[in-house]
Amino acid sequence: MKKNTIFAIDQFVTRYPQMAFLREKLERVIVEMTNRVKAGGKILVAGNGGSAADCEHIVGEFLKEFYIKRPVPADQREAFVAAYGEEGKYLADNLQGAIPAISFISHTGLMTAYANDAAPDLCNAQEAYGYCTDKDVFIGLSTSGNSNNIYYAILVAKMKGTYTVGLTGTTGGKMMAVCDETINVPEKETFAVQECHLPVYHLICRAVENEIFGE
């Protein structure tokens, strides 16, 4: 890992000592996610309620600059300018390096159609079936670890060879037995688990960003 990535992890542990026991898990997740993104993979996320809002937050951090600058590489900048002149310069000046990420909960048309026509608890599983590959990462957020629509999506993702990460509460629920890695924060009440999830996924976003775009 890069020096600034280790610094970010150290800072997380210092700021949230109650979650220090998760350090090795987080390090494994960061390394695997980085490797998969570098190999052409994408990050897929799903959750319910407040965790659905967290999915949008996570994707936003990955698709644009989060903690460090992500300028367009010099060769791509030159290509934009050569192809489009001043408009190409404008594009190159303002575009930012992106980590491909998709929030399943954004697809309301698909989800409502599938829920109406097929099985409501398999909406995310259907998206996993359509999107997941053996290069990708799927992050399922469930404060209990027992949300069926997230659990079934994980099962499908695993069948596709996707690396699966669960963000849950202290017990991990039934997701603990099926995820490749479960980040089970030390809280049980929904609001308290979600309060812990935010710094966890901020660390993951910051660390993966630094591993890919940092020095």
N, C-alpha and C positions, 0 to 999 in steps of 0.2 A: 504493500500500500504506500501511497505517496505521503510525504511528511504532513501536509495540510489535512489529509484525510484522517490520519492518526490523531492530529490535534483536535479535529472536530469530534472524534469519538471520545477522547479524553475530556473535552469540554462537556459533552453530554453526560458522562458518568459523574463529573464533579457537580454539575447543575442538578442532576436527578439521581442522587445516590440510591434511592429505593429501586432504581432500575439497573443498577450496576451489574446485577447477575445476568442480564441479557447481553452483555458485551460480546461474548464469543459468538452467540447466535447472530447478532447484528453484523459482526465482521464477516461471517460466512455468507450472509445474505448480500452484503455489499459486494464482495468479491464475485459471487455467482452472477448477480445482476449486471455488474460491469462487464464481465466476460461475455455474457449473452448479448448485451447491447453492442459491444464491439464486434461480435460475430454476425451482426445484422438482425438481431432480435428486437422485440418490442415489449413494452410493459403494459399489462392489462389489469384493470382494477374493477372491483365490484363491492357494493355494500348496500345497507338499507338505512333509511332515515338519516340521522346525523352522519352515519358512516358513508351514506351516498354522497352527502355534501363533501366529506373528506376525500372521496374519490375524485371529485372535480378539482379539489385543491391540489391533490397529488399530481394529477395530469398537468395542471397549470405550471407547477414547479418544474416538471420535466421538459415541457415543450418550449419553454423560453428561459432566459437567464433567471437564476435564482439567487445564488450567493456570489458568483464570480462572473466576469464578462465572458461571453461566448461569441467572439467575432467570426464572421464568415471567413473560411480559409483563403489564403492569398490566391490560390489557383482558381477557386470558384469566383472570387471577386473579379479577377481578370476576365474570366469567361462571361460574367454578367455585363461588364463594361464593354467588352468586345462585341457582344451580341446586341446590347440595347443602348449603348452610349450613356447619356445623362440619366435616363431612366434606370439603366443597369447600375449606375453608381448609387442612385437613390436606394435601390433594392439592397445592394451590397452593404451600404452604410447602416441600414436599419434592420435587416434580417439578423437573427441570432441562431447560434448553434442549437439544435433540437435533439432531444432524446425521445424517440417515438413512444407515445403512450396513448392509450385509449381507455376512457371510462365507459363501462358497459351501461351505466345507468342513464347516460345521455340519450340513448336510442329509444325514446318514448314510443315512436310509431311502431317499431319492431316489437317492443316489450308488450304493449297493449294488444297488438294483433296476436302475438303468440299466446299471451295469457287468455285471450278470448277464444282462440281457435284450438289450442292444444292444452298445455299444462302450466298454470301460473308459477308453480315452484321450480319450473325448468327454464324460465326465461334466460337466466344467466348461463345456464348449461348450454342452451342453444347458441348463444353468442360465443361461448368457449369452443363449441364444436365448429363454428364458422371461422373463428379467428386464430385459435391456438396452434402453434407449431412447436417443434422440438428446439427452436432457438429462443423461445419467449419466456417471460416471467408472468405469472398470474398472482396478484395480491388480492386475497379475500379478507374483507373487514367484517367481523362479527363480534360484538362485545361479549356474547355468551359462548361463541364458538359452535353454536348449534343451529344457526340459521340454515334451513334446508336449501334455500335457493343459492346460497353461497357454497354450502357443502356439495351439492350436486355439480356445481360448476367446477369445483376442485377435482372431483372424480373424473369429469370429462377432460379437464386440462391435463391431468396426470396420464390419462390414456393417450393423449396426443404428444407426450414427452415434454410437456411444459414444466418448468420449475415453479413449484407452488409455495407461496408464503401466506401464512395466516396471521392476521393481527387480531388478537382476542384478549379476553380477560384472564384472570389468574389461573383458572382451571384448564383453559384451552378448549373445553368442550370436546365434541366429537371430531372437530377439525384437527385436534392435536394428533390423532392417530393416522391421519391421511396426508397432511401437508409435509412437504420436504423440510420446511422449517416453520415453527410456530413462535411468534413473538407474543408471549402471554404476559402482558403487563400486570403488576400486582394490585389489581382492583377488581371488584365484583359488580358494583352498581354501574348501570349503563353510562351515566354522565361522567363518572370518575374514570371509567375505562377510556372513554373518548378523549378526556382531558390528557390522558397519558399517551394516547395514540398520536396526537399532533406532534409533540417533540420527537417521537420515534420516527415518524415518516419524514419529518423535516430533516432529521439526521441522515436518513437513507438517501433522500433527494440531494442533500448537500454533498454527501460522500461520493455518490455515483457521479454527480456532476463534476466533482473535482478529479476523480479518477479518469474521466473521459476528456475533460477540457482543461484541467488545471496543470500546473507545472510541477 
